[in-house]
Amino acid sequence: MIRSVQTVTGPIPVTELGPTLMHEHIFISNPGSEFDPKLALDRDALIGEAVRRLVELRQLGIKTFVDPCPIELGRDVGLLREISERSEMWIICATGFYFEERGLPFYWRHSSVEEIAEFLVHEIEHGCDGTAIRPGVIKCATGAPAITAHERKFLEAASVASLATGVSILTHTENGACGPEQQDVFESRGVELHRCLIGHCCGNADPDYHRRIIERGAYIGFDRIGSIARQPDEVRADNVVKLLRAGFGSQIMLSQDRICAIRGAKPPKAVAQWIADLTARGEWPPAYTHIFRNFFPMLRERGVSDAEIASIMQENPRRYFSGEPLPERSGRKMPDVLAGARTH
């Protein structure tokens, strides 16, 4: 069992993680956008805004912020470290790559599983981008409707690196597809599924899809909360409750996949309209506090207790990062560490 997890400011005991947002971002840069002179980044302004937002989250009880930005989407570990130090928020960064349609640079796309895994292990053991900042999670991703041959290589490489280092795997799925198939790859390489978080499953409204993932023992990411262009939050809340009442509360992760800034966005039409509507109201990029102000109340209206919310936000991330096996599905007492959030 792992006793500590790497943050951008160094290792901390897993017991110190506290309430955690498992899938958020500070900055995303779509590949190639860095060359467009019209899209110059105001780094100081970004840092100031990120610090303001993370301080607001810290005041609501969040202690740890996981930013699984893939390498080719503008990952900047030095930026994350400065923001972490100034906001007094633990930030965990990732090693790993995105899915083929929007990532997987040519050099790595045509590397072997062993070569990719060697690189991931090097970052985990020595640091990213010439720094001593080490990632605390391995990121991999797949598109839809099926996993490509290149994407499978990166899933296999993530598996090899996870087994070699003990670092857990966090995934992206596109449009709520291919979660079970990701698990097939991880299991074929000998990874225990409780070391895996299958991301963006709330993009799929089908409870049977969620059960196919969670019954095999992986963590399931309802981690695009607030992205109503992809799915109404009411549907997400209903499906969270179904999993809770079926006894799977210890495997649910809640987060929002939100950003402070994005460079070179080319979103699908429905998402672009959502962004345009938010921009017109002065609400883009959207606040990280949505989960507190809107989604947790939805869960409470459906009978979810503050203790259950607290366990999802604190106990599940701690167990995931430590590699501790899942508890029995029978009920257990859960700490009420976020009860105060109802007043905000």
Secondary structure as the mmCIF struct_conf table of DSSP 4:
data_model
#
loop_
_struct_conf.conf_type_id
_struct_conf.id
_struct_conf.beg_label_comp_id
_struct_conf.beg_label_asym_id
_struct_conf.beg_label_seq_id
_struct_conf.end_label_comp_id
_struct_conf.end_label_asym_id
_struct_conf.end_label_seq_id
STRN STRN1 SER A 4 THR A 7
TURN_TY1_P TURN_TY1_P1 VAL A 8 THR A 9
STRN STRN2 GLY A 10 PRO A 13
HELX_RH_3T_P HELX_RH_3T_P1 VAL A 14 GLU A 16
BEND BEND1 PRO A 19 PRO A 19
STRN STRN3 THR A 20 LEU A 21
BEND BEND2 MET A 22 HIS A 23
BEND BEND3 ILE A 26 ILE A 26
STRN STRN4 PHE A 27 SER A 29
TURN_TY1_P TURN_TY1_P2 PRO A 31 GLY A 32
HELX_RH_3T_P HELX_RH_3T_P2 SER A 33 PHE A 35
HELX_RH_3T_P HELX_RH_3T_P3 PRO A 37 LEU A 39
HELX_RH_AL_P HELX_RH_AL_P1 ARG A 43 GLN A 59
TURN_TY1_P TURN_TY1_P3 LEU A 60 GLY A 61
STRN STRN5 THR A 64 ASP A 67
HELX_RH_3T_P HELX_RH_3T_P4 ILE A 71 LEU A 73
TURN_TY1_P TURN_TY1_P4 GLY A 74 GLY A 74
HELX_RH_AL_P HELX_RH_AL_P2 VAL A 77 SER A 87
TURN_TY1_P TURN_TY1_P5 GLU A 88 GLU A 88
STRN STRN6 TRP A 90 GLY A 96
HELX_RH_3T_P HELX_RH_3T_P5 GLU A 100 ARG A 102
HELX_RH_AL_P HELX_RH_AL_P3 PHE A 106 ARG A 109
TURN_TY1_P TURN_TY1_P6 HIS A 110 HIS A 110
BEND BEND4 SER A 111 SER A 111
HELX_RH_AL_P HELX_RH_AL_P4 VAL A 113 HIS A 126
BEND BEND5 CYS A 128 CYS A 128
TURN_TY1_P TURN_TY1_P7 ASP A 129 GLY A 130
BEND BEND6 THR A 131 ALA A 132
BEND BEND7 GLY A 136 GLY A 136
STRN STRN7 VAL A 137 THR A 142
BEND BEND8 ALA A 144 ALA A 146
HELX_RH_AL_P HELX_RH_AL_P5 ALA A 149 THR A 165
STRN STRN8 ILE A 169 THR A 173
BEND BEND9 GLU A 174 GLU A 174
TURN_TY1_P TURN_TY1_P8 ASN A 175 GLY A 176
HELX_RH_AL_P HELX_RH_AL_P6 GLY A 179 SER A 188
TURN_TY1_P TURN_TY1_P9 ARG A 189 GLY A 190
HELX_RH_3T_P HELX_RH_3T_P6 LEU A 193 ARG A 195
STRN STRN9 CYS A 196 ILE A 198
TURN_TY1_P TURN_TY1_P10 GLY A 199 HIS A 200
HELX_RH_3T_P HELX_RH_3T_P7 CYS A 201 GLY A 203
HELX_RH_AL_P HELX_RH_AL_P7 PRO A 207 ILE A 214
TURN_TY1_P TURN_TY1_P11 GLU A 215 GLY A 217
STRN STRN10 TYR A 219 PHE A 222
TURN_TY1_P TURN_TY1_P12 ILE A 225 GLY A 226
TURN_TY1_P TURN_TY1_P13 ILE A 228 ARG A 230
BEND BEND10 GLN A 231 GLN A 231
HELX_RH_AL_P HELX_RH_AL_P8 ASP A 233 ARG A 245
TURN_TY1_P TURN_TY1_P14 ALA A 246 GLY A 247
HELX_RH_3T_P HELX_RH_3T_P8 GLY A 249 GLN A 251
STRN STRN11 ILE A 252 LEU A 254
BEND BEND11 CYS A 260 CYS A 260
STRN STRN12 ALA A 261 ARG A 263
BEND BEND12 GLY A 264 GLY A 264
HELX_RH_AL_P HELX_RH_AL_P9 LYS A 269 ALA A 280
TURN_TY1_P TURN_TY1_P15 ARG A 281 GLY A 282
BEND BEND13 PRO A 285 PRO A 285
HELX_LH_PP_P HELX_LH_PP_P1 PRO A 286 ALA A 287
TURN_TY1_P TURN_TY1_P16 TYR A 288 THR A 289
HELX_RH_AL_P HELX_RH_AL_P10 HIS A 290 HIS A 290
HELX_RH_PI_P HELX_RH_PI_P1 ILE A 291 PHE A 295
HELX_RH_AL_P HELX_RH_AL_P11 PHE A 296 GLU A 301
TURN_TY1_P TURN_TY1_P17 ARG A 302 GLY A 303
HELX_RH_AL_P HELX_RH_AL_P12 ASP A 306 ALA A 310
HELX_RH_PI_P HELX_RH_PI_P2 SER A 311 GLU A 315
HELX_RH_AL_P HELX_RH_AL_P13 ASN A 316 SER A 322
TURN_TY1_P TURN_TY1_P18 GLY A 323 GLY A 323
HELX_LH_PP_P HELX_LH_PP_P2 GLU A 324 GLU A 328
BEND BEND14 ARG A 329 SER A 330
TURN_TY1_P TURN_TY1_P19 VAL A 337 LEU A 338
HELX_RH_3T_P HELX_RH_3T_P9 ALA A 339 THR A 343
#
